[in-house]
Amino acid sequence: MKFKNNLATAFFSLIALIACNNADKKPTEQTLPDPLVNNRDTTVNPATDFFNYANGGWFNSHPIPASEKSNGIFKTIGDTINEQVRHVCIEAAADTKAEKGSNKQKIGDFYASGMDTLDIEKNGIAPLTTEMQKIDAVNDLQSMMTAIAHLYTIGVRPAFSFGIGQDDRISSKYALTFSQGGLGLGQRDYYFNTDTRTVNIRNEYVKHIEAMLKLIGQEETLAKKNVDAIMKMETDLAKSSRKLEALRDPEKNYNKMSLAQFNKLTPAIAWNEILTEMGVKNADSVIIKQPEFYTTLNVLTKKYSIDNWKAYLKWNLVNTYAAYLNKETEQQNFKFYSTIMNGVTEQKPRWKRVVEETNSSLGELLGQVYVDEYLPKGSKEKLLEIGNNIRDVFAEHIRKLDWMSDSTKTKALSKLSTIVMKVGYPDKWKDMSALQIERSGYCTNVMRANNWYYNYNINQYGKPVDRTEWIMTPQTYNAYYNPGNNEIAIPGCNIIVPGFEGRMPDDAILYGIIGGSTFAHEITHGFDDEGSQYDEKGNLNKWWMPEDRKKFVAKTKLIVEQFNKYTVLDSMHVNGDATQGENIADLGGVVMGYEAFKKTPQYKENQIISGLTPDQRFFLAYAYAWMINIKKESLARKIMTDVHAPAQFRVNGPLSNIPEFYKTFNVKQGDAMYRPDSLRVVIW
C-alpha cells in the first residue's frame, strides 16, 4: 500500500507511540520544533487569558487570509486534507477513459465540470430553467405545495424542514420528521434583533434578494415587489420559529401524531399528496417538532398570493444553486453570504472551492480512495485504545460521584459501557451506483448528487434502522455523538496533529487533543443536558431518579450562568443556554482527557519535554485543539446561530473550573481565569 504526505506519517507516529506506551522512558528534552512552545504569546499572562497565551504567537504570525472567515488548526488540517483530495480529483479527471459509472469516473468528471468555467459561463442560469418552468406552472395552492415537495427532492428546502430520522422514542424505527425552516437568513433572531449589526444585515439581505431576482430575469419593478413579499413571508415564518436554545429540548420538540392529525393541524395543506410527491410511501405517523410553526405555515398559504409564493420558491431555488452557476450569480451570492455575513472579502481559489464541493457531494466515493491511499491498516484498533482508556476513566468518575444515587449510577454505567465507538472509517460504504455524473454541467451534477442523497434518505423509511451507517466521511476533520444510536464517530483524519509530521506526538498531545477534545468530548455528549435524556438503547426516556436529575440540572445551570457572562465583540454575549451541551462536553472532555493522561508513563515519570512539565503540555495541547482565530463578522454570526461557544471560551471556560490548571499556571484570586470554589462547575 502506498502512503502519502503528512497524514500517513502522523498516523504511523501514533501507532508507534501507543505500541511503546509500556516501554521504559526517561525525562527528555525535545530538540525539534515544538508547536506547544512556538505557538505561545508569552507577553500574555496565562492566568489572564490562557487561550491567547497558548495560541497568540501563532495568531500573530498567521493572520486570517482574505479568503477565509477564520484561521487556525481546523484550516491548517483542512488545507492538508484538501491537498490530498485535490490529488485524487486531478488524477481521476486526467483519466478520460475511466469506466463509466466507476468511482474514478464520477470523481474525475464532477471535478472537471466544476473547473470548466467556459461551460459554466456559457450556460449561465440555464441549469435552473426546467425547475423555474415548473414553478411558473403553479396556479393554485395544491400545485404550489406540490412544487415545494418536488424542490425538496433536489436539495432545495423552502417553507419548512423535512427528513427521515430515528424516532426519538423508538430508536429502532425511522420516522418522518417535520421542523421549522424556510429562512434565508437561517435563524429567527436575524429578523428581529435591533442592534446596528443585525439591522445592516437585514438591509443588505433585501438588496441581495433583489439582485438575485434580477439575475434570473425579473425586471426591477417586479423584483422590488417580490423582495418585499419574500421578506414579509420569511419574517412571518421567523415569528413562529423557536429560538436556538429552545431547539435543544428533545421532549418539547417531540410531538408525534398521525397523518390525519397533521392534516387537521394544517387543513389547507394536503400532506398525503405532498408526501407522495416527495416519494414517501405508506406514511402512518409524523413527528412535528414545532407544531406552532406549521399552524402559521397553514395561515401563510392563504395570506400570500400564489405569485408571492412563486417568487419565494424561485428565490429559494437560485439561492441553493447560486454557487454553481455563472460568475455574476456566484459572486453576488459570495458578496452577501461570505462578505456581509462572515467578513470574507476574497474568494478561495476555484480549485479549492471545487475540491470542497466534490468532497461534499461525493464524499463516500472519495473516502474509499482516501482510506486506501492515506490511512494505514490497524488505525481503528489503535485509536480505540485511546477511546477505551477514556471510557474507563469516565466510569471511574461516575462511580465516585457524590451527588448521584446508586440506582442512577448503575444505569449511567450501563449506558457508558454500551456506547459504540465508530473509528476511522465505515466497514461498508454507501452504494452510489445510481448516481450519474457527467463531465459537463457542474450545477446539474450538484443537483443530481442532492437528489441521490434525498432518495437515499427517503428510501430508509419503513426499513430497520441501519446502526452501522456513518454520518461523516473519514476525511472530515470533526466527530459526533449520535444519541439515537448511543454512539460516537471519530473519522480517521482526526489523527492529524500539525507540527508533528514525521515524528510521534507525546502522550500529552494525544490525550489533550485526540483523547480530551475528541473522544472524551463526544462521550460526554451522551451525558450532557440533551444526550443525558436518552437511554442506553438511544430512546428518549426518563432513566434518572428524579432527585438525581434535579441535582444534575442545578449543576448545568452553573455552566449556563458562567458562559452567559462572556462578552464577545462590543456587547454580544455567549448564549449559555444554547451552548450548554457543548460546554458540558468540553468540560467533561478536558477532565477525562487529563485523568487518562495521568495514567501514562510520561505523566507518572514527570517527563520534561521542551522545558514543559506534563501538566503544562497537556493544558497547552488542549488549547491547541481549539486554536482558531475568527473574523468579527463571522464571530457575530456564530453567536447567533451556533451551539458551540467561540474557541476562546471553549478553552478558558472549562479550564477555569479545573483546580489542577490553577496549580499548573499559578492562577490566583483576582486573575481573570479565577473562579471561586462556589462557582466552579463540577458535573462528571
N, C-alpha and C positions, 0 to 999 in steps of 0.2 A: 504494500500500500504506500502511496506517495503522499507525504505530508508537506504542507507549505506554510511559510511565513510564521507569524508570531504565535498564533493560537496553538499550533501543534507543540512548539517548544514550551509554551507556558503549561500546557496540559501534561507533557512529559515531566516537567518540573514538579507539578503537583503529585503525580504518581510516585515519582522518586522520593519526594518528601514524606508522603504518607507511609510508603513501604519502609522508610528508615526511622519512623517515629520512635521505635524502641531502641534505636542504636544509642551507644554512649555519645554524649555531647558535652562539650566544654564551653565555658564562656568564650565568646569570639567577637572580634571587631570586624565589621563588614567594610571592605575597601572599595567595592564597586559603587557607582552612584545609587543613592537610596532615595526614592520619592518621598518617603516619610520625613526625611531630613530636608531635602531640597524644596519641597512644596511649602514649607513653613514661612510665615512672616513673623520673625522674632521681634519686630517692633510692636506687635500686638501682645497684650498680656493674656495668656490662656485662661486666666480666671475672669477675664472681662468678656472675651468673645472667642471661644475655643474654635469655632468654625473658621473664622478668618485667621486665627493664629496657625491652624493646621494647614490651611489651603491658600492663604493670601499671597504667599510668594509665587505660587503657580498662577493665580489670577493676575498678578502684577505683570507677569511676563507673557501671558496668553490672553490678550483682550478678546472680547467676543467679536467674531467676524461679522461683517455687514450682512452676510447671507444667512446668519444663524440667529435664533432667538436666545440661545444660551451657549455656554462653553464649559467644558469640564470632563469628568470621567465618562459620562454617557456619550458625549460627542466623540471623545477620543476612541472609545471602544467601537462606537458606531462607524467611525471612519475606517477602522481596521476591517470590520465586517463588510462594509460597502466595497472596499477594495477587493476583498475575496469574492464577493458576489459578482462584482463587475467582471472579474476574470472569468468566472463561469459564464456570464452573459455574452461576453465578447467571443469567447471560444465557441459557444453554441451558435452565435449569429454568423460566425465565419463559415460554418458548415452548412452551405445552402442546399446540400443534398441529404440532409438528415431525414430519416424515415418519417413520413407524415404521421402525425399522432404521437410520436415519441416525445419523451420529456425534453430532449435536446432541441427538437424542432419547435416545440411550444415556447421554451425559454428564449431561444435564439430569435424566433420571429417576433415575439412580443417585444423584446428589447429593440430589435431592428425597426419595428414600426414606430416605437417611441422616439427613436433617433432620426427618423426620416422627416425632417422639418419641411422639406419641399412638398411631400404628400399631404402633411398636416395643414400647411398653409393653403394649398390648392383646394382642399375640402372645406375649409372654413368651418361653418356650423352645420354643414350638410349631414354629418353623422347623426344629428338630432332631428332631422327633417321628418322621418317616419313617425317618431314619437310626438313631435309637435302637431302633426296632422291628426293623430289620434285624439289629442287634447282639443283641437279645433272642432272635431266631430261631436264633442259633448253638447247635448241640447236639453238635458233635464237632470234632476238630482240623481237618479239611478245611474245614468251613463257617466255622470261626474264621479260617483263613488266607484264605479267600475274602472274608470281611468286611474283613480288613486290606487286601486288594487293592482292594476297592471304595472304602474310605476314601481311599486314595491318589488316586483319580480326582477327589475333591472337595477336595483340598488338605490332608487330614489325613495325618500321616506317623508312624504308630506302629511300634514294634518294630525298624525298620531304616530306612535311606535308600535311595532308588532313583531313577534318572533315566536319560535318554538324553543322551549327550555324545560328544565326539570320542574316538576310540580314540587313546590317547597314543602308540602306536607306528605307527598308520596314520591320520594326521590327516585323510585324505580320507574316512574312514568314520565313521559313528555307531556307538556301542556301547551295550549295556545295562550300566549300572554300578550295583553294589550296594556300600554302605558302612555304617559303623556309624551308629547313631541311636537314636531312641525315648526320649530322656531329656528329661523335662520341665524339668530344670534346665539343659539344654543342653550341659554339659561335665562330663566324668567327675570332675574333682577336687572338684566340689561335694559329691560323695557320700562322700568320704574324708578331706578335709583336716580337721585337728583344731583349728585356730585358732578363737577365740571368734566371729569374724565369720561364718565359714562354718558352724559348728555352729548358730548362731542362724538362718541362712537355711534350713538343713535342717529345723529345728524349725518354722519358720514355713511352710515348704513343705507339711509334713504337715497343718498346720491349714488351709492354703489348699485342698488337695485335698479334705479332709473337707467344708469349706464348700461347695465347688462340687458335690460329690456330693449334698449335701442340697438344693441349689438345683435339681437335676434330678429331685428327688422321692424320694431314698433316705432312709429313716428313720435315726436317729442310730446305732443299734447296727450296722446293716448298713454304713453309711458308714464307721464306725471300722474294721470288719473289712476292708472293701475298701481303705481307705487303707493299712493295714498290708501287705496283699498287693502293692499297687501300688508302694509304696516298696521292698519287697524285690525285686520284679521289676526295677525300674529300677536298683537297686544291683547286681544280678547282671549286667545289661547293661553297666553302667559298668565293672565289673571287667574285662571283656574289650574295653573301648574303649581305643584308643591315646590317649596324651597329645597335647596340642595341637601340640607341636614335632615329634612323630613323624609327624604327618599331612603334613608338608612334604617328605617324601622320596618323589618320584614313582616311583622304582624299587621301593622296598619296598611301595608302595601300588598297584602294578600286578601283578595276579595274574589272568591270563586263563585261562579254562577252558571246556570245552564244557558244555552244559546237563546232559549226563549226569554229568560230573564234579561239577558243582554239586549235583546230586541225591544223589550218593554222599557228598559232604561233609555234607549235611543230609538223611539218609534219612527223617526224619519229616515232611519238607515236600515236597509235590508241586509243584515250581516250574512245571512245564508248565501245570498248571491255573490256578495263580496268575497267570502271565503272560497267559494267555488272558483271565482276568477283568480284568486291567489294560489289555487292548486291544492287547497286543503280538502280532504275527503273525510266524510263520516265524523264531522265535528260534533261533540256532545256537550262539552263544557268549556268555559274560558276563565282565565284569571284576569280580572280587571284591577290593575294596581292602583289607579286613581279614578274612581267612579265619577267624581265631580268634574273631571276633565271631559269625560265623554258626555255628560249631561250638557256641558257648554258646547261641545262639538255638535251635538244634535241641534241646538238652537242656532248655531252659526251656519248650518247648512241652509237655513231659511233666511237668516238675517242678511246674508250676502248673495248677490245675484250670481247666476251661472257664469256670466262674463268675468265677475270678480274672481270666482274660483278658477276659471281657466287661466287667468293671468297669474294667480298664485301657483298653479301647477306648472306653468311654463317657467316661472322663476325658480321653482324647486328643481326642475329638470336641468336647466342650464347651470344652476349653482352647483349641482352634483358633478357635472362633467366639464366645467369650465377649464380645469387644469389640463385637460387632454385635447383641447381644441386649438384653434389658430392663436397666433401670438397676441393679438389685440385682446381677445377674450381671456386668455390665460393671464395676461399682465393686469387686467382690470381686477380679476379675482385675487391675484397676488397683492395688488395695491391695498385692497381692503383687509383681507383676512391675515396677511402676513405683515404688512407695514402698519396699517392703522391699529389692528388688534394686537400685534405682537412686537412691533418695533423693528422688524426685519426690513432693511432698506435695499437689499440686493438679492436677486435670485441665486440659488445654488447653480453650479454648472449643470447643463442639461443632462450630461451623463449620470450625474448623481441623482437627479430627480427621476430619471427613467429607471435607474437601478432600484431605487426605493419603491417605485410603483411595480416593477417586475417582481420584486420580493414580496410586496403586499398582495399582488394578485395571484402569483404562482409560488407562494412560499413553500407549499408542500412539495412541489417538484424540485425547487432549488434546495430544499432541506435535504433531500436524498443525496444530491451531489455533494452538498456541503459536508454532510456526515462522512461520506466516503473519502473526501479529499482533505478534510481538516480536523476531524476528530478521531483519535486513536481508539482501538478496541480497549475494553476494560474501563472506560471512563465512567460508566454508570456505577459499577461496583465501588470504585474509589470515591466518587462523590457521595455515595450512600453511606460510606464510613463516617464522613463528617456529619451527614444528616442524622444518622443513628446516635452519634455522640451527643448531638444537640438534644435529641428526643430523650435520651437517658437523663440529661441534666434537668430538662423540663419536668420529668417525672419526679426527680428528687425534690424539686421546688414545690410541686403540688402536695407531696406527702408531708412537707414541713409547714404548710400554710396554717397560720393560727386563726384565720377568720372563716375557714370553710369546714363544714361538718364532714364526718367520715363517709356518710352516705353520698354526698355530692362528690367528694374526692374519688370514691370508687368509680363513679360514672365518668368523671373527668379523666381519670387514668385510663379507663377503657376507651374513651374517645381518642386520647393521645396515642394509645398503642395501636389503634386501627387506622391512623392517618396513613394514607397511601402516598408514597414518595415516587413521583414520576421524575426521573432524572435523565438528562442528556437529550434523548430523542425518543419518539414513539416506536413501539415494537411493530406496528403496522401503519402504513401510510394511507391517506385518503385516495380513493380511486377517482382521478380526474380525467379518465379516458374520454368522457363525454364532452369535455370542453374543447372547442375548436378555436384555434388561434391562427391568424393569417399574418403574412409578412408586411402587409399594408393595412391601414385603418386602425390607428392607435386607440382612438376613442371607442371604436367598435369592439376592439379586443378587451378593453377595460369593462365595457358593458356586458360582454359575453362572460367574462370572469365573474362579475357581480351576479349575473343570472345563474351561473353554476353554483355559487355559494348559497344563493337563495334557495335553489332547488334542493341542494344538499340538506339544508336546514329543514325545509318543509317535509322532505321525504323521511325524516326521523319520526314524524308524528305517527302514532299508532304502533311503533316498534319499541322493543325493550331499550332502556337507556344503555348506551354504549359507554361504560365507565373506563374504557381504555383510551378514549379519544383525548387528544391534546388540543388545547385552545391556542397555544403558541407554537411557533416553529423553533427548531434547535438553533437557528441563527438570530433569534430575538433576544436581545440583552434585557431581560426582565424576568419576572417569576410571578406566580399567583397561587392563591389558596381558593379552592372551589368548595364551598360549604355543602353543596348538594351531593358531592362525592366524598366529602371529608378527605381531601387530597391536596397535596402541594405539587407544583410542577416547576422544575429548575432546568431550563434549556441549557444545552451544552456550552454555549458561548459565554455563560456566566463565569467560566473559568479564567477569562482574560483578566490579567492584572497589569495595567500599563506600568512600564518601568522595570518589570521583572521578566522580560522576554529573554529566553535562553538560560535562565537560572531559576532555582527554586525559591519561591516566596517562603518566608519563615512562618511558623505557626501563628504568630500574632496577626500577620496579614490574612492567612487563611481563615482564622476564626473571627477576625474583625469584619472582613468583607463577605467571604463565602459562607462562613458559619453564622455570624451575627446579623448582618444586614440582609441576608438572603434566606438561608434555611430557618434560622430562629425567628426571623420576622414573619415568614409565611406560616410557620407552625403556630405562632402566637395569634395569627388571624383566626384560627379556629377557636380562640378563646377571647376575642375582642368583644366590643359591645354588640356587634351583629352576629359574628360567627358563633359566639357562645350560645346563641339561641337554637342552634342546630345540634341534633344528637349525633352519635357515632355512625349512624346509617345515613346521615345527611338530611334528616327530616326536621322541619321546624316543629319543635317540641319542647314543652316545659319540663326539662330534666333536672332542674335545680331544686333544692329545698328552698322554700320561699324566703327564709331568713338569710340564707347564703346569697341569694340573688340581690336582696336589699343591700347587703354589705358590699357586694361587687359593684352595684350601681353607684353607691356612695364613693367608692374609690375612683370610678371612671369620671365622676363629676369633678374630682380634683384635677384630673388631667385636662378636662374641658376648660375649667377655670384658668389653668396655667396657660394654655395656648390662646385663649381669648384675649389675654393681656399683651400678647406680642403685637407690636405695631410694625406695619410694612409701609414703605414709601412715606407719604405725608400723614395720612390719617386712617388708612385702611388697617383693619385688624385681621389676624388669622381667625378663621371660623372654627372655634374649638369644637362645636357640636358636629359639624360636617367632617372634620378631620380626625375625630377621636379614634376611629378604628385604626387608622394608620399610625396615629401617635401611640396607641396602646401597643401595636405591633413593633414599632421602633423601640419602645422601652423594653418590651419583652425580648426583642432581638439582641440588643446590646447586653442585657443582663445575662441571657442564656449563652450568648457567644463568649462572654467573659468567663463565665463559670466553666464552660467546656475548655477554654484556653488554659485555665488554671490546672488542668489535669495533664498538660503536655510537659515533656522534659524541658522545653525552653523556659516555661514559667517556673517549674519546680526547681530548676538549677539556676534561676535568676541570670540567664544568659544576657549579656550586654551586646547589642548589635548597633553599630553606627553611633555609639555613645548613648543609646537609648535603653532604658530598662524595659523588661517585658510589659509592664503596665503602661508605660508611655507609648510603646509601639502599638499595643492593642487599641488604645483610645485614639491615637493618631490614624490607625488603619480604619477604624470605624468612621472617622471624619472624612477620610479619603474616599470611602464608599459613596459619600454624598457631596463630592467636590463638584459643585455646579454653580456657575455664575450666570445670572439671568437678566435680560433687559427689563427695564422698568415697566414697559407696556405689557410684556408677557407675564411679568410678575403680578401685575394688577389683574390680568385675565385669570391667572392661576388661582388667586384668592377667591374669585367669584365663581369658578367652575370646577375646581379640582378638590378631591377629597384628601389630597396629600398636602401637608404644610410645605412652605418653601424650604429648600435644603438647609439653610442656616439654622432653622428651628428644629429640623429633623436631627440635627447634631446637638445644638445647645440645649434643646428641650429635654430629651431623655437623659443626657449626661448630667444635667443639673439635679437629677434625682438620685444619683449614684454615689454613695459615700467613698468608694474606692477611687473614683475620679477626683473627688475633693482632695484626698490624701496625695494622690499622684502629682497633681498640679497646684497644690498649696492654695486651694480655694478657701477664702475666709469670709466671715460676716462682713458685709459692706461691698463685696465684689459682685459684679453684675451676674455672674454664674451661680451665685449663692442663693439657696432657698432654705429657709428654716426647717428644722425637722418636721414640724407640724404640717408643712405644705408639701413635703417631698412625697411623690407618688410611688407607692409600692403595691403592685397588683399581683402579678405572678412571680 
